[in-house]
Structures are given as C-alpha cells and as structure tokens.
Amino acid sequence: MIDPRLALGRLLEVAVAALGASSGVVTWFKGGEEHTVATHGNWTGESSLTTPLVIQDRLLGRIILGPRTNGAAYAPLEFSNLSAAVAALTRALAATIELPPERAP
C-alpha cells in the first residue's frame, strides 16, 4: 500500500531538485480548507509553478514550487513534465485514498 503523504513528499523533493526550485509545498484540501502536507526547502509562500492533484475530476490538493534558485522562469515543457508526473502519482494513489462523497449542488 502506498503512503500518500510519503509519496507526495518524495515527488515534491525530486521536483524541487530536478527543476532547481528554491522550495516547494504540497497542499491538500480537507473540510473546505487547504492544508500543508509537506514542504521542501525554505517555503516562503512565493509561488512560481503550480500543478493540481486531481483524482476522479476532483481537485484534492496542489504541488507548488517557489522561484528557481537561478531566477529563470519555468519552461512550458517543465510544467508539462511535472503535471505528467503528478497525474501518474495521483492515479497510483487513487486506489489508496478514500474520497469523501461529493456534495449535492
């Protein structure tokens, strides 16, 4: 069984290192509020790249990277690659996460 917190934290660690980010955070929505699940580096809240954590068309959280240490902008291909990695992980996690029932409109 996959530990979602551990898996998301590891993905964040790898993304920060691979993309040269100064820091990053994984957040999770619970009870209508966004909570921090993991941080890497000195997270200041400055967001430069964000990708959603989506399972079954439901936004469950986000992976957010801070600015790069060299000051360069993230390229579209880097966003695309991070999004693909996040999507693959969320598919793997889908079987281990109990989703709350959707609210009626």
C-alpha positions in Angstrom: 0.0 0.0 0.0 1.3 3.5 -0.9 1.5 6.1 1.9 0.1 9.2 0.1 1.9 11.7 2.4 5.3 10.0 1.8 4.8 9.6 -1.9 3.7 13.2 -2.4 6.6 14.4 -0.2 9.1 12.4 -2.3 7.7 13.8 -5.5 8.0 17.3 -4.2 11.6 16.7 -3.1 12.5 15.3 -6.6 10.7 18.1 -8.4 12.4 20.8 -6.4 15.8 19.3 -7.1 15.2 18.5 -10.7 13.8 21.9 -11.6 16.2 23.9 -9.5 13.4 25.4 -7.3 14.2 27.2 -4.1 11.4 25.4 -2.3 8.0 23.8 -2.7 4.9 22.7 -0.9 2.3 20.0 -1.2 -1.2 21.0 -0.1 -4.4 19.0 0.5 -8.0 20.2 0.7 -9.9 18.8 3.7 -13.1 20.2 5.2 -13.1 23.0 2.7 -9.7 24.2 3.8 -6.2 23.8 2.2 -3.6 22.2 4.5 0.1 21.8 4.1 1.1 18.2 3.7 4.8 18.6 3.0 7.4 21.3 2.4 10.9 21.2 0.9 13.4 24.0 1.2 12.6 27.2 2.9 9.0 27.7 1.7 8.0 31.3 1.9 4.7 31.1 0.1 6.0 32.6 -3.1 4.5 30.5 -5.9 6.1 30.3 -9.4 4.7 26.9 -10.7 1.5 25.1 -9.5 0.1 21.8 -10.6 -3.2 20.4 -9.3 -3.6 17.0 -7.6 -6.8 15.7 -9.3 -8.5 12.3 -8.7 -11.7 11.4 -10.5 -12.1 15.0 -11.7 -11.9 16.3 -8.1 -9.2 18.8 -7.0 -7.7 17.3 -3.9 -4.6 19.5 -3.5 -1.7 21.1 -5.2 2.0 20.9 -5.7 3.5 24.4 -5.7 7.1 25.3 -6.5 8.8 28.5 -5.5 11.0 30.5 -7.8 14.1 28.9 -9.2 17.4 29.5 -7.5 18.9 30.9 -10.7 15.9 33.3 -11.2 14.9 31.8 -14.6 11.3 31.2 -15.4 9.9 27.6 -15.7 9.5 26.5 -19.3 6.2 25.1 -20.6 7.8 21.7 -21.1 8.8 21.6 -17.4 5.3 22.4 -16.3 4.0 19.7 -18.7 6.5 17.1 -17.3 5.7 17.9 -13.7 2.0 17.7 -14.5 2.5 14.3 -16.1 4.4 13.0 -13.1 1.8 14.3 -10.7 -1.0 12.7 -12.8 0.8 9.4 -12.7 1.2 9.5 -9.0 -2.4 10.5 -8.4 -3.6 7.6 -10.5 -1.5 5.3 -8.3 -2.8 6.9 -5.2 -6.4 6.8 -6.3 -6.8 3.2 -5.0 -5.5 4.1 -1.6 -7.3 7.3 -0.9 -10.8 7.4 0.4 -12.6 10.2 -1.2 -15.4 11.9 0.7 -18.8 11.8 -1.1 -19.4 14.7 -3.5 -21.7 17.4 -2.2 -25.1 17.8 -4.0 -25.3 21.1 -5.9 
